[in-house]
């Protein structure tokens, strides 16, 4: 049998630009943050590293709009928090540079969406919903030392079961759509 390979614990902290889609107000891209904890290693004599990962990511979006002349300006704010878990694979890209690896991830979990409609800095309507989230990532990781890796990845997250009425958006005069998600490019 193949000798056992070392097991590793991985902690990633990162930030990046999150671009939402499917929200009726088309909010601008916003900074987001993530923290990921992983446990895994290399099976057998393989150079492939597999990890079980759990991740928390957060992004806040806001859109200002003049709704009705008699009511004044409104601000529609969104806070999206994803809690997911799944698998990460790290595959060496070049045989002679094993520290440069392709990073692939697939995770599933839950997404929390908090929406607030404000007029003159007073919350006029607040809504919270929870949905299933499916995230997939692809990127490059460079292992600088035994204790430090640097990565750049692009992540796509789709939110499932968004068939509810988006009350804050409806009150703000937007037509809602049931499919939403976000793209994020992150460094950690």
C-alpha positions in Angstrom: 0.0 0.0 0.0 1.0 3.6 -0.6 2.4 5.4 2.4 0.1 7.9 4.1 0.6 11.5 3.1 0.5 14.5 5.4 -2.8 16.0 6.2 -3.2 19.8 6.2 -5.5 22.4 7.7 -6.0 25.4 5.5 -7.3 28.9 6.5 -8.0 31.4 3.7 -8.9 35.0 4.3 -9.5 37.1 1.3 -11.3 40.0 -0.4 -12.5 40.8 -3.9 -14.9 42.5 -6.2 -18.5 41.0 -6.2 -20.7 41.6 -9.2 -24.4 40.8 -8.5 -26.8 39.8 -11.3 -30.5 39.2 -11.4 -31.4 42.0 -8.9 -33.9 44.3 -10.5 -32.1 47.5 -9.5 -28.8 46.4 -11.1 -26.6 47.4 -8.1 -23.0 48.4 -8.8 -20.1 45.9 -8.0 -19.1 46.0 -4.4 -16.2 44.8 -2.3 -16.7 41.5 -0.5 -14.9 39.3 2.0 -14.5 35.6 2.6 -13.1 33.2 5.1 -12.5 29.5 4.3 -11.4 26.7 6.5 -10.2 23.5 4.9 -8.9 20.1 5.9 -7.3 17.5 3.6 -4.2 16.4 1.9 -2.8 14.2 -0.9 -4.2 10.7 -1.4 -1.5 8.1 -1.8 1.5 9.2 -4.0 -0.6 11.7 -6.0 0.4 15.3 -6.4 -3.3 16.2 -6.4 -4.4 17.7 -3.1 -8.0 17.4 -2.0 -9.7 19.4 0.8 -13.1 19.6 2.4 -13.8 23.3 2.8 -16.3 25.4 4.6 -16.7 29.1 3.6 -18.4 32.3 4.7 -18.6 35.1 2.2 -20.3 38.5 2.5 -21.0 41.4 0.1 -23.1 44.6 0.5 -24.8 46.4 -2.4 -26.7 49.7 -2.5 -28.6 51.6 -5.2 -29.9 55.1 -4.9 -32.9 56.2 -6.8 -35.4 59.1 -7.0 -38.6 57.1 -6.8 -41.5 59.6 -6.8 -41.1 63.3 -6.7 -43.5 63.6 -3.8 -41.6 60.9 -1.7 -38.0 61.9 -2.4 -34.9 59.7 -2.9 -34.8 56.1 -1.8 -31.8 53.8 -1.1 -32.2 50.1 -1.7 -29.5 48.1 0.2 -28.7 44.5 0.0 -26.4 42.3 2.3 -25.7 38.9 0.9 -24.0 36.3 3.2 -23.2 32.8 1.9 -22.4 29.9 4.2 -21.2 26.9 2.1 -19.2 23.7 2.2 -17.8 21.4 -0.4 -14.6 20.2 -2.0 -11.4 21.9 -3.2 -8.9 20.3 -5.6 -5.4 21.7 -6.1 -3.7 20.3 -9.2 0.0 21.1 -10.0 0.1 23.0 -13.3 3.7 22.4 -14.3 5.7 19.3 -13.4 8.9 21.3 -12.5 7.0 24.1 -10.7 4.8 22.1 -8.3 4.1 25.2 -6.2 1.9 26.6 -8.9 -1.5 24.9 -8.8 -4.9 25.0 -10.4 -7.6 25.6 -7.8 -11.1 24.1 -8.3 -13.9 24.3 -5.9 -17.5 23.2 -5.7 -19.6 24.1 -2.7 -23.3 24.1 -1.7 -25.0 25.7 1.3 -27.3 28.5 2.3 -27.5 32.2 1.3 -29.0 34.9 3.5 -30.3 38.0 1.8 -31.2 41.1 3.9 -32.8 43.9 1.9 -33.7 47.4 3.2 -35.5 50.2 1.5 -34.6 53.6 3.2 -36.0 57.1 2.7 -34.1 60.0 4.3 -32.0 57.4 6.3 -35.1 55.9 7.9 -35.8 52.2 7.2 -39.2 52.1 5.6 -39.1 48.4 4.7 -36.9 45.5 5.6 -37.0 41.9 4.3 -34.9 38.8 4.9 -34.9 35.6 3.0 -32.8 32.4 2.9 -32.1 30.3 -0.1 -30.0 27.5 -1.3 -26.6 28.5 -2.8 -24.4 26.7 -5.2 -20.8 28.0 -5.8 -18.1 27.0 -8.2 -14.6 28.5 -8.3 -11.6 28.3 -10.6 -8.3 29.9 -10.0 -4.5 29.7 -9.5 -2.7 29.2 -6.2 1.0 29.6 -5.6 2.4 28.0 -2.5 5.1 30.5 -1.4 6.2 28.4 1.7 4.9 25.6 3.9 2.8 28.2 5.8 1.7 30.6 3.1 -0.2 30.3 -0.2 -1.4 33.1 -2.4 -4.4 32.6 -4.7 -6.5 34.4 -7.2 -9.8 32.9 -8.2 -13.1 33.6 -9.9 -16.3 32.4 -8.3 -19.8 32.0 -9.6 -22.6 31.6 -7.1 -26.2 30.8 -8.1 -29.1 31.2 -5.7 -31.9 28.6 -6.0 -35.5 28.9 -5.0 -35.8 32.7 -5.5 -39.5 32.6 -6.4 -40.5 34.9 -3.6 -41.7 38.4 -4.3 -39.0 41.0 -3.6 -41.0 43.4 -1.6 -38.4 46.2 -1.2 -37.7 46.2 -4.9 -41.4 46.1 -5.7 -42.1 49.1 -3.4 -39.2 50.9 -5.0 -40.8 50.5 -8.4 -38.6 47.7 -9.9 -39.9 44.6 -11.7 -38.5 41.6 -10.0 -37.0 38.4 -11.5 -36.6 35.0 -9.7 -33.1 34.2 -10.7 -30.2 35.8 -8.9 -26.5 35.2 -8.2 -23.1 36.9 -8.1 -19.7 36.7 -9.7 -16.7 37.4 -7.6 -13.0 37.7 -8.3 -11.1 37.3 -5.1 -7.5 37.2 -3.8 -6.5 35.4 -0.6 
